[in-house]
Amino acid sequence: MAHYAWVDSNNNVVNVSVVKNENNMKDGVEDTATGAAYLAEVHKEKDFVKNGGTFIKTSINTKNNQHSAGGTPLRGNYAQPGGTYDPVLDQFRNPKPFASWT
């Protein structure tokens, strides 16, 4: 299973979806573009997609740029609704627990 963040045109994480392996593979190999295209097709009628939203792979095993199983961390943190995506750093940032936090 693969996880994809729904990222709107302002780089806000709206939601996270899980994609079955068979919808995330191309020629028997895991392929991020295939998983993102699958979600875009499934959700093509939603305003999110119509307004420029995109799907970006995230790893449930990544937190504070560390992989919990010793693997390679993916994009800094597991994406969470309310968080943001930094396209320059290619990282997800968690939502602030309080509005006053920077």
C-alpha positions, 0 to 999 in steps of 0.5 A: 500500500502507498500513501498519497497526500492531496495537496492543493494549489496553495501547497496545503495538505487537504487529505491523505489517501491509501492506494492499493499496490495494484493501482500503484504499479507499472510493469510490476514495479512501484511507480509514483506517477501511476499511483498519482494518476490513478487518484486523479482519475478516481477523483476527477470530478472533485473540486480539488482536482478541478482547481489544480490539486495534486497527489504527492506520495508520502511515507507513513514511516517517516517522521522528523526526516527519520524512517522508523524502520531504518529505511530512507525517509521520504519528504521529511514527514508523513503528510497530515491534513492541515499541514503543508508541502514545501516544494523547494525542500520537497518536504511535508510540514506538520500542522501547528498544534497552536496558531501562535507556534512558528 
